[in-house]
């Protein structure tokens, strides 16, 4: 399921006119890193991993809409950040990857 979700996100980002090509490559690298971290997390924290996947999917959807709504972007990124906060001590790399994705999308101005 995770692979399918990340493939859908990747496809949506590839087709987005809101993200420049060089930034898309950077985003894909972050998604690959997130995939690795979530696979590790899903062994011990399945519900949390599902939550992170869901918020990642929603964030990507909001960032790639034809008409981007900054409020919906903020809400989805806040949800993504919140879903990993409690994991910082046990999974610092995962938290850093999610923070990098949030920062990346924010810097794009979307």
Buried (B, 14 or more C-beta within 10 A) or exposed (E): EBEEBBEEBBEBBEEBEBBEEEBBEBBBEBBEBBBEBBEBBBEEBEEBBBBBBBBBBBBBBBBBBEEBEEEBBEBBBEBBBEBBEEBEEEBEEBBBBBBBBBEBBEEBEB
